[in-house]
Amino acid sequence: TGIARIAAGGGHSLALKLDGSLLAWGYNTYGQIGDGTRTNRLSPVQVLSNVITMAGGEGHTLATQTDGTDDRTLAWGWNLDGQLGDGTTTDRLSPVPVTPGGSQLFNSHFVAGGGHHSLAIEEGGHSRLWAWGNNLEGQLGDDTTERRLNPVLVRISDTVAATAGGRYQSLALLTDGTLWAWGSNWAGQLGDGTTTQRRIPVQVRQSQYQFFTEVMAVASGDHHSLAIKTDGSLWAWGSNSDGQLGDGTFLNRAYPVQVLSGVVAVAAGKWGTLALKTDGTLWAWGENLHGEVGNGGGPDVSTPVMIMDGVTSIAGGGWHSLALKTNGTLWAWGWNPWGQLGDGTTISRSRPVQVPGFGGSDFVVTNLVLTPSAPFANGTFGVAVTVKNQGTVAGTPGMLQVWANQAAGQNCGAVGDKFTTLTSSLAAGATQTVTLSGLPAGVAGAKTLRAFVDSECLTAEANEANNQATKPYTVLPPAPDFVVTGLVLTPSAPIANGTFSVAVTVKNQGTVAGTPRTLQLWANQAAVRNCGAIGNQAKILTSSLAAGASQTVTLSGLPAGVAGAKTL
């Protein structure tokens, strides 16, 4: 079955399938994968069933599992500060119940993992927020700095709609759209205009004189915070050492600053940010040390850059990122020393790669045929593009892009020449051929034609090269190019052993003027004749013919020969 949710921890990744099974992979030194071992997993392994939600912390994992009546909270992995909430500081290699104390089980419908602490919204008549684990900076919100081995109530309204945990800070979104924060505040990550640590929740402000309201979603990185307003605007504040706020600077912000509009989901890594827009495009920025931005690597990025389209869900890990596409495929990129990208390797990736094992439609360009195969400079040509669905279910290919008029070693960032949307559903394993015409040949020289579908140009997928096909071709220098476009016989059906005439139309389909030179006509031949037959008439055309122009010449006295079918 397909994927319902994705999440990530410091060095591990999580996927919740539609059938309620939870899969995990990556770093497992503390047992955060939950498979009963400390062995890193380079590919997804199933951990639980009947799961309704999950979250990753720095080195631990949280999940809510249902039995049809109650939704109990489970935790496993690193437990140095009691972040598993089981009353101990013992690492757990398999899921254990979170307990408020004694043997009572803790039920929740929303969980969030911080650096070394955990958060959960209680299930039942009240949406109370609970926290446990490390409390060095007051991130549990109970007005102390004492670590808690079992859940304690956060001192906030019992109308909590969502929560998020950073390394040493926490956020809570209330049902009235207000946002509250507490814990570490050295970089202004609480958004209250100060850098003062808070042991109980304080309301986030938009400015000194205005509260930050109308919030619908929240996320938190190590030391920065993010929120989406109901109008789709994305705001960020806190540490900006790596450009993670996305405002074009590297300055910390103690109040929220607007970054993007049209946003429906946001996720944070340690020092990076991901945003999903209403059009399905994924944008990223921040630290890029391990390629976690997904733009091919390079320096840290302080303004949002588009990474891929067709996305429905996103998740940020420590130094890696995840994205779920509309076709059901899962993608990952960034640091990969423990296999957290799930592609079966420990090779870090600076662009998205597909995580094998998750179904969906998956389109690739398999063939390109140019007409003519060697176009003339400054002219045009056509191309037949074959697209294949190499996925496991039917789907619609979406955008097909064809790039021409490029040098042989051209970069994929060039401007596209032709775009078309393929709207017909393509069955698994089926192919479709589409012809595009009018592509510009450009100047003479060696070129490369690129066609790609269902991804960004440099998005690499398992078992394919960037979801695209390339074809080298040569553009010939400007030249006249003559072709016979019409033949009119008089009479149209000559009498045997007589003669006839023919009006021949010649066109210059080249790119410059030229002289057609010798025109030859062969008559008195069988329907299937050999081109080596003796010519019956020849004429030298000496007048120059402009590019695109035509000329009609009449030749008479051609021999009809014996009765029967002939070819002129």
N, C-alpha and C positions, 0 to 999 in steps of 0.2 A: 504494500500500500504506500501512498504518498506521505509527504512530510507535513505535519500540522504546525510545528514550531521549531525554531532553532535557538541555541544559546551557546555561550562560551565562557570559560573560566580563564585563569591566568595562562595555562598552557594546555588546556583540554577543550574539547568541543562536544556539543550535545545536539541530538536531533530527536524530536518526539514525533512518531509516526501517527497517522490517522487512526490506526487500530489500538493506540494507547501504549505501544511498546517504545521504550526509551533506549536509544543507542548512544554510546560514548566512545571517544578515542583521544589519543594524545598522551600527555604527561600523566604518570601514574605512580610516582614515587610515594605519595601519601595515601594511595588507594582511591583517589578521586574519580577514577573510572568506575569503580564499584563492582568489578568482576571477581573480587576475592583475591586479587594478586597485587603486586607492586610493579608489574611489567608494563612498560609503555606500549601503547597500541597504535600501530600505523594505519589501521583501518577500523571502521566502526564495529563494535561488539554490542550485543543486546545486554542490558542490565536489569530492566524491570518491565513489567506489563501493567496495564490499567492505570497509566499515569495521565494526569490532566494538565499539569504544568511543571516547569523545572527552571533552575537557574544555576549558574556557576559562580563560585567565589575564586579568590586567588588560588587556593589549593583544595577547595572542597566543593561539594555539589549538594543541591537541595532539590527535592521533588515532592509533589503532592500526588498520592496514590489513592484511588477510590475503590471501595468495595461495593458500590452501588448505593450505600447509605451515608457513610462517613468518608471524608477526604482527609486522610492522615498525612502528616508531614514527616518526611524521611530525610536523612542527611548521611553523608559519608565522605571520607578523605581526611584531610589535615584537621587536627583538633587541638592544636597547641594552646589556643585561648578559649576553648570551649565552644567554638563556632558551630559544632554539630548539635549542641543543645541537648545532649543526652546525659548531662550531669557529670561528665568525665572530661579528661584531657587526653584521652586515648584515641589515636588514629583508628579509623574504621575502614576496612577494605571492602565492606559490603554495606548496603543501606541499613540504618538503624532508625528507630522512631525518635523523633524530637519529643521531649517530655517537659511539661511545665514544672514538674517535681513529682517524686514518687513514681507510681506506675501509670499515671494518667497520660493518655495520648493527646497530642496537640493537633487539632484540625485546622486547616487553612485552605484558602483558594488562590492565594497569590504569594510567591516567595521571591526573594532577592538576595543575592550574595554580595558582600563587601570584601574588603581585603582580608580581614580576619574576624568578621562579624557577619551575622545573618539577620534577615528581616522577613516577617510574614504577616499577612493580613488574616485575622481570625475568621473562620467560617461560622455562620450562625446569624442571630438577630442583630449583632453589632459588627461593624467593620473596624474592630480594634486592631491596632498595630503593636506587634511584639518584636523584641530584638534580643540577641544574645551573642556572646563571644567577647572579643577584645573591646575595651571601653576606655582606652588610654586617653582619647581626646573627647570623651563624652558622646561618642557616636551612637550609643544605645538610647540616648534621650531620656534616661531615668534620673537625671540630676546628680549623677555620681560619675566617678571614673573607675569604678570597680568592674572587673571582668565578670561576666555572668555565664555559668555553665548550663543554665536553663533559661527559657524565655522569660523576659520581664516586660511589663507594659510600658510602652513609650508614652510620655506625658503629652498626649495630643488628643484631639477630638476623636470620637469613635465613628467617624464618617470618612475613613481613609479609602480612597479608590485605587491608588497605585503607590508603589514605593521603589526606591533605588538606593543602592549602596556604593559608595566610593571606597577609597582605601581607609580613610579615617573619618568620613562624613556620611550622612544619610539624608534622604529626601522623602517627603510624603506629599502626595497630591490628594486633596480632599474633594469630596463630591461637589462642593460649591465652586470648584475651579481655582481655589487658592493653593499656594505652594509653600511648604514649610521645610526648614533645613536645620541641621544641628551637627555638632562634632567639630572637627578641625576646620580652621578658617584662615590659615596663614596666607593663602593666595586669594582670599575673597570668594571661595567656592560656596559659601552659604548664601551669597547674594543679598546680604543685608546692608551693604555699603561699608562694612568694617572688615577687619582681619582678626576679630576677637573670637576665641573659641566659645562655643555654646554647648551647654550640657543638657539643655532642653530645647525643643523646637522653637524657632523664631520664623516669622513670616518673611518670605523673600520679597524684596522691594524692586520696583522698576527704576526708582529714583529715590532721592531723599524724601520726597513729598508724596510718593505714590507707591501703593503695593502692586505686586506683580500678580495679575489675576487672569481669568479665562484660560487656564491651562488645561490641556487634555492629555499630555504624555510627558514623562520625565525619563532621564538617564543620567548616569554618573560615571566619569572616568576616575583615575586615581585621585586627581586633585582639581577636576573641573566638573561643571554641572551643565545640564542641557534641559530645555523644555520646549514643547510645541504648544502654541496657543490655538484656540478654536478656529482662528482665521487662517491656520496653516503656516504661520510665521514661526521660524526656529530661532531660539535665543540661547546664548551661551555666556558663561561667566566662570571666574576662578583662574587657575593657573593657565598660562598661555606660553610656556617656555618653548614649546615645539609647534606653535601655531594651531593648537587643538581647538581654539575658540573660532577660528575661521574668519576673523574680521580683518585679515590682511596685515596684522601686526603680531608682535610677540610680547605684548603688554598684558599683564594680569588685569582682570576686571572684577571689581567688587559689586557691580550691578550688572544685570543682564544686558547684552548687546545683541541686536538682531543680525542674523547671519544669512538666512535664506527665507524664501516664501514658497508656498505650495508644497509643504512637507507633511507627510502622513506618518512617518516613523523615524525614530532616531536611536542610535546605539553608540556606545563609547568603548574604546579600548583604554589601555593605561594612559596614553598621551595622544590619542587620536580620536576621531569622530567619523561616524557614518550617518548619512541622511537619505531617506527614501522619499522621492517626490511623487505627486499625484499621477504623473505620466509614466511611472514605473522606472524612472532613471535613478541610479544609485550614485551618490556623490560622497567624496571622502576628503579628509584633510588631517593635518597634524604630523606627528612623528612618522618618519619614513625610513628609519634605520634598517629595518628588515623587509622593506617593501610592503608594509601593512596598509599603505594608502591604496596600492593596487594600480598605480599609473606607470609601472615599469621601473620604478626605483628612482633614486636621486635624493636631493635634499628634502628637508622637512617642508611641508606645504601649508601655507598660512591662509589660503583661500580655497573654497570648495572646487574640486575638479570632478568631472563626470567619469565614472569607471565603467558602467555597463547599463543596459536597459533591460526591460522585461522582468523586473525584480518585484517580488511580493513581500519578502521578509529579510531582515538583516540582523546580525549579531556581531559584537566586538569582543575579542578576547584580550589577553595581555598584549601580545604583539602580532596578533593575527585577526583575520576578519572572515565572516561567513555571509553568504547571500543565497536565498532561495528564489528560483526563477518561476515564472508563470507556467512553464512547461514541466514543472516538478523536479527539475535538476538542481543539485546543490553544488555550490562553488566555494572555494576557499583560497586565501592568499596570505602572505606574510611569513613570519618566522616559523620554522618547521623542524626544530632539532629533536622533538619527541613524537613527531607524527601527527601533530594537531590539525594538519590540513586534511588528513584522512585519505591521501592519494597513494598510500602504500610506500611512501618514501620519507626521507628526512631532509629533502631538498627544499630550501626556502624558495618562495615564489613571489616575484614582484608584480605579477598579474594573476588574475583569477584562473584557477584550474578546477576542472570538474571533479567532484568527489564520486568515485565509482560506487555502484551498488544501489543507487537511488533511481527509480524509473522515471519515465517521462518521454515526451517527444524530444528529438535531438536532431537538428538539421545541419547538413554540411553540403557544400558545393563540390560535386564530383567530376565535372567535365566542362570545358569551355571550347567552343568552335567558332572561329572568326570568319567573317565573310566581308570582303576578301581576306585571305590569310595574311596578305602583306599589303595593307592599304597605302595610298599615296599621301604624301605630306599635305597638310591643310585640308584633306578630305575627311570623309566619314566612313564608318564601317559598322557592321552589326555583329552581334555575338549571341549564340545559343548557349544558355546556361542550364546545366542539369543540377537539380537539387534533390538530395536524398534524405529521408527520415530514417536515421540509424538508431532511433530510440525504440522504446518498447510499447508505446501507445501512439495512437493517431494524434495529429495536432496541426496547427496552422503555421507555416514557416515564418510569416511576418515579413519584415523588411529585407529585401534583397538589394545589395549595393554592388555596383560595377564601377571600377576605377580604371580609366584609360589615360592616354596622353601623359605617361609617366616614364621616367628613366628606369632602366633595368633594375637598379638597386634602390628604388624610391622608398621613402618612409611611409608607413600606413597613415600618417597624419595628414596626407595630402587631401585636397578637396575632391569629393566624389563627383563623378561625371553623370552617373545615372542611378536613380533610385526607383524601385517599384515595390509595392506591397503585395505579397502573395496571400490571398485570402481563402483559397480552397484548402480544405482539410486534406492532409496527406497521411495515409495509413502507415503503420510501422513497416519499415523495409521498402516502401514504395518510393518512386522517383517522379519528378516533374521537370519538363524542359520548357524554359521560357526564352523567347527571343527579344532582345532589345536592339534597337537600331538607332542610327544617328550619333554614334559615339565619335568624339573628335579624334582624328589621327594625330594632330599636332605636327611638330616639325619632324624631319627625317631623323632616323636613328633607331637604336635598340630600345625597346619598351617592354614593360611588364603589365599585363592585364590582371587585375585582381577582382574577384567576385566573392562576396561573403554574405552569410545569412544567419539570423538568429543569434548574433553576438556582436560585440565590438570587435574592431579589426584585429587587435592583438590579444583577444581573450582566448587562451589555450584550453582545449578540452581534452579529456582522456581519449586516446586512440585517434586523434586527428590533429592536423596542424592548423591551429588558429581558426578552425571552422570555415576555412576558405580554400579556394583553388587559385593558383597563379599560372599564367601562361606567358612565356616570352614571345615576342613577335617583333618584326622589323617594319618600320615605316619607311617607304621608298621616297627618294627625293621627288620634288615636284616634277611632273611630266605630263605631256598630253597622253591620252589613252582613248583609242578609237574603237568603236564597236558598231556593227551593222544592226540597226534597230527596226528596219522595215523592208519588206520585199513585196512589190505589187506587179503581178504578171499581166501582160496584155498580148493576146487574150488569156484569160485565167486558165483555160484548158486548151492548149494548142493542138493542132491536127498533126497526126503522124507524118514525118518526113518534111514538115514545114518549119517555119521559124516563129519566134516570138520575141518580145522585148520585156524588160523588167526595170521598174523604178526602184533604185536602192537608196535607202536613207542611212547616212552615216552620222554618228554623234561622237563628239569629243567629251568623254566622261572624266577626263583628267582634270588637273588643277591649273594648267597653263595652256596657252594657245599653241597650235602646232599644225603641221601639214600631214594629212592622212597618207599620202604617197600611194602605193599600189592597191587598187581594188580589183579583186578577182571574182569571177562568177563561173561556177561549174554547172553545166546542165547535162541532159541526156545521160542520167545516171540512175541506177536502180535505187529502190527505197533505202537499202542498206549498202552504201557505197564506201569505197576506200578513199581516204583523203588524198591519196597519191595519184588519183586520176588526173588525166590531162585537162587543164583548164580550157574552157571554151571561149572566155572573153577576159580581157584585162584592160584596166584604164589607170593612168597615172593622175591622181588628184593633186593639183599643185597649189590650190588656194589654201591659205591659212584658215584654220577653224578655231574660234575662240573657245575657251573652257565652257562646257555646257551647251555649246551651239551644235546645230545639225545642218546637214547638207544632203540634198537629194539629187542623184545622178541617174540618167536613163541610158541603158545599153540595149541595143537592138540587134536583130539578126542571130539570136541564139538558136542552135539546132534543137528541134523537138525530138528527133530520132524516131524509133519505133513506138507503137502504141503500148501503154502500160503505165504503172505507177513509177514516178520519178521523184528525185529530191534535188532542189536547186540549192 
